[in-house]
Amino acid sequence: MGSIQKVVLNFRPGKNGEPVAENFRTEEGSLPQDLQEGQVKVCTKCLSVDPYMLNPQLVDGHLSYFLGAVGMPGLTSLLGVREKGHVTPGANQTMVVSGAAGACGMLAGQIGRLEGCSRVVGICGTEEKCQVLVCEMGFDAAINYKQDNIVEKLREYCPAGVDAYFDNVGGDTSNTVIGQMNQNSHIILCGQISQYNKDVPYPPPLPPDTEAILKERNITRERFLMLDYADKHEVGLVLLSQWLKEGKLKVRETVVKGLENIGAAFESMMKGGNIGKQIVLVSDE
């Protein structure tokens, strides 16, 4: 028998509770050495810890990219921008991305630029993340929502208003961005991570004054599911791979080693501890 480790749910956070590393535990197990007819034994290399795999040539051997840029986060960002962002090359549009230093946000901003936005501004939670977005990922500007006055910074960085908003966070940050959006603009409703530990419907209802802005300015805000566009996945993955190989799409990962640390990695990701895609490296052999 071969020995293995497995991660199991230890206990749930409870209603309105925040997930912590102790919600998970590792257990020892075993697998038979000899396979029976029709059985396959696989070795896990790395794991994703998203709030939710392909030809290695697509990612030049970087298998973890199948969990990020050339996987679900990449497709979510690409299809979200294309299907809900209404980006038109040459239209001098401005895109704002919240949660911009996360797996989807970091890609969405770059894709917005590649698709034709003339200006891309990110919102994140640390100065280090702001530096990464501007100096490495090609964002025009970044706002630290924990330190900056978001309204003042949006007016400074988006003088012509906001045409497309890639929303990963919801809550007060998104309400503030919506207040700076233009007539007939569009919200790409990707995630609402600030609301995930609350017992509220999805998407969470907006305050009456924010809802009034949507109606007055004819701003679209529709729920977006990447799985609804299965017919576009293959072409999308090839395009993401091409951009990656050409250097047009840049990737950052936060890697934690060891299956036993998956709970801590999940907790950190939910609190914004990652820059780019959060990966758990199980084996590098």
C-alpha positions in Angstrom: 0.0 0.0 0.0 1.2 3.5 -0.8 0.7 6.3 1.8 -1.1 9.5 0.9 -2.3 12.7 2.6 -5.7 14.1 2.1 -7.4 17.3 3.2 -10.9 17.0 4.7 -13.4 19.6 6.1 -12.9 19.8 9.8 -15.9 22.1 10.6 -17.8 24.9 8.8 -17.3 28.5 9.6 -21.0 28.9 10.4 -23.4 31.6 9.2 -21.6 34.9 8.7 -18.4 33.3 9.9 -15.0 33.9 8.2 -13.1 30.8 7.0 -9.9 30.0 8.9 -7.2 27.4 8.5 -8.6 25.3 11.3 -11.7 24.6 9.1 -9.6 22.0 7.4 -7.4 19.1 8.6 -5.1 16.6 6.9 -5.4 12.9 7.3 -3.1 10.0 6.4 -4.4 7.4 4.0 -3.3 4.7 1.7 -3.7 3.5 -1.9 -3.1 0.0 -3.3 0.1 -0.3 -5.3 -1.4 -2.4 -8.0 -4.0 -0.9 -10.3 -7.1 -2.7 -11.4 -8.5 -2.7 -14.9 -9.8 0.8 -15.8 -8.1 2.5 -12.8 -5.7 5.5 -13.0 -3.3 6.8 -10.4 -2.4 10.4 -10.5 0.1 12.6 -8.6 -1.2 16.1 -7.5 1.4 18.8 -8.3 -0.4 22.0 -7.3 -3.9 23.1 -6.1 -6.0 26.1 -6.5 -7.8 27.7 -3.5 -10.3 30.0 -5.4 -13.6 30.9 -3.8 -15.0 28.2 -6.7 -7.1 21.5 -16.2 -5.0 20.8 -20.6 -2.0 20.6 -23.0 1.2 21.6 -21.2 2.4 23.3 -24.3 -0.3 26.0 -23.8 1.6 27.2 -20.7 5.2 26.4 -21.7 5.3 23.8 -19.0 4.1 26.1 -16.2 1.4 23.7 -15.0 0.1 26.0 -12.3 -1.0 28.5 -15.1 -3.8 26.0 -15.8 -5.2 27.1 -12.5 -4.8 30.8 -13.3 -4.1 32.7 -16.5 -4.9 29.8 -18.9 -7.7 28.3 -16.7 -10.9 29.4 -15.0 -9.6 32.9 -13.8 -8.2 33.7 -17.3 -11.4 32.6 -19.0 -13.5 34.5 -16.5 -11.6 37.7 -17.1 -11.5 37.4 -20.9 -15.2 36.5 -21.3 -16.3 38.9 -18.7 -14.5 41.8 -20.5 -15.8 40.6 -23.9 -19.3 39.7 -23.1 -20.2 42.2 -20.4 -17.7 45.0 -20.7 -18.7 46.3 -24.2 -15.1 47.5 -24.8 -14.7 49.2 -28.2 -11.2 49.8 -29.6 -10.7 53.4 -30.3 -13.5 54.6 -28.1 -11.2 56.1 -25.5 -12.8 54.0 -22.7 -11.7 53.8 -19.1 -11.9 50.6 -17.1 -11.7 50.3 -13.3 -10.9 46.9 -11.7 -11.5 46.2 -8.0 -9.7 43.4 -6.4 -7.2 44.2 -9.0 -4.2 42.4 -7.5 -6.1 39.1 -7.3 -6.2 36.2 -9.8 -9.0 37.6 -12.0 -8.5 41.3 -11.4 -4.9 41.3 -12.4 -5.7 39.6 -15.7 -8.9 41.6 -16.3 -7.0 44.9 -16.3 -4.5 43.6 -18.8 -7.2 42.1 -21.0 -9.1 45.3 -20.9 -6.1 47.1 -22.3 -5.5 44.4 -24.9 -9.2 44.6 -26.0 -9.0 48.4 -26.5 -9.4 50.4 -23.3 -7.3 53.5 -23.3 -7.0 53.7 -19.5 -7.0 51.0 -16.8 -7.1 51.8 -13.1 -6.9 49.2 -10.4 -8.1 49.2 -6.8 -6.4 47.0 -4.2 -5.4 47.0 -0.5 -1.6 47.6 -0.2 1.1 49.8 -1.6 3.0 46.8 -2.7 0.0 45.6 -4.8 -0.3 49.1 -6.3 3.3 49.0 -7.4 2.9 45.6 -9.0 -0.1 46.7 -10.9 1.5 49.9 -12.3 5.1 48.8 -12.7 4.6 45.2 -13.8 1.1 44.7 -15.1 0.7 47.9 -17.1 -2.1 49.6 -15.2 -2.2 53.4 -15.6 -2.8 53.9 -11.9 -3.7 52.0 -8.8 -5.7 53.1 -5.7 -5.1 51.7 -2.2 -8.6 51.6 -0.8 -7.3 51.3 2.8 -5.3 54.5 2.6 -6.6 56.6 -0.3 -9.8 58.6 -0.7 -11.3 56.5 -3.5 -13.6 59.3 -4.8 -10.8 61.8 -5.1 -8.4 59.3 -6.7 -11.1 58.1 -9.2 -11.7 61.7 -10.2 -7.9 62.2 -10.6 -7.2 59.0 -12.5 -10.5 58.8 -14.5 -11.2 62.4 -15.5 -13.6 61.4 -18.2 -15.5 59.0 -15.9 -15.7 55.2 -15.8 -17.0 53.3 -18.8 -16.4 49.7 -17.6 -16.1 48.4 -14.1 -14.8 44.9 -13.5 -16.2 44.2 -10.0 -14.6 41.6 -7.8 -15.4 43.0 -4.4 -18.8 44.6 -4.0 -19.7 46.6 -0.9 -18.6 50.2 -0.3 -15.8 50.2 -2.8 -18.1 49.2 -5.6 -20.8 51.7 -4.5 -18.1 54.4 -4.7 -17.0 53.3 -8.2 -20.6 53.2 -9.5 -20.9 56.8 -8.4 -18.2 57.8 -10.9 -19.6 55.8 -13.9 -20.8 57.3 -17.1 -24.1 57.2 -18.9 -24.6 53.8 -20.6 -21.6 52.2 -18.9 -21.2 48.6 -17.9 -20.4 46.6 -14.7 -18.8 43.2 -15.2 -20.2 41.4 -12.1 -17.4 38.9 -11.5 -17.3 38.6 -7.7 -18.3 40.1 -4.4 -15.6 38.9 -2.0 -16.4 41.6 0.6 -19.8 40.0 1.0 -19.0 36.3 0.9 -18.9 35.8 4.7 -22.4 37.5 5.1 -25.7 35.8 4.8 -27.0 37.8 1.9 -28.4 36.8 -1.6 -26.1 36.9 -4.7 -25.6 39.3 -6.1 -26.0 41.3 -2.9 -28.6 44.1 -3.2 -27.4 47.6 -3.6 -28.2 50.6 -1.4 -31.2 52.6 -2.8 -29.0 55.6 -3.8 -26.6 53.3 -5.8 -29.5 51.5 -7.4 -30.9 54.9 -8.4 -27.6 55.7 -10.2 -27.8 52.5 -12.2 -31.3 53.4 -13.4 -30.7 57.1 -14.1 -27.5 56.4 -16.0 -28.6 53.2 -17.7 -25.7 51.2 -16.3 -25.8 47.5 -16.9 -25.1 45.1 -13.9 -25.8 41.6 -14.9 -24.7 38.4 -13.2 -21.9 36.8 -15.1 -21.0 33.0 -15.2 -18.1 31.8 -17.2 -19.7 28.4 -17.6 -22.5 30.0 -19.6 -20.1 30.5 -22.5 -18.7 26.9 -22.9 -18.7 27.3 -26.7 -16.1 30.1 -26.3 -13.7 28.3 -23.9 -11.4 26.5 -26.4 -10.8 29.6 -28.5 -10.4 31.7 -25.3 -7.8 29.4 -23.8 -5.8 29.4 -27.1 -5.8 33.2 -27.1 -4.8 33.5 -23.5 -1.9 31.1 -24.2 -0.8 33.1 -27.2 -0.9 36.4 -25.2 1.1 34.7 -22.4 3.8 33.4 -24.8 4.0 36.8 -26.6 4.5 38.6 -23.2 1.3 40.6 -23.6 -0.2 38.9 -20.5 1.9 38.8 -17.4 1.4 36.5 -14.4 2.1 36.7 -10.7 1.5 33.8 -8.3 1.6 33.5 -4.5 2.8 29.9 -3.8 2.5 28.1 -0.5 4.2 24.7 -0.3 2.6 21.6 1.3 -0.8 20.1 1.2 -1.1 20.6 5.0 -1.1 24.4 4.4 -4.1 24.5 2.1 -6.4 25.8 4.9 -4.0 28.6 5.8 -3.6 29.5 2.1 -7.4 29.7 1.7 -7.8 31.9 4.7 -5.0 34.2 3.5 -6.6 34.4 0.0 -10.0 35.4 1.4 -8.3 38.2 3.4 -6.3 39.5 0.5 -2.9 38.0 1.4 -2.1 36.9 -2.1 -0.7 38.9 -5.1 -2.0 37.2 -8.3 -3.1 33.6 -8.2 -2.9 31.8 -4.9 -1.4 28.3 -5.5 -0.7 25.4 -3.1 2.3 23.5 -4.4 1.8 19.8 -3.4 4.8 18.3 -5.3 7.5 19.7 -7.5 8.8 16.3 -8.6 
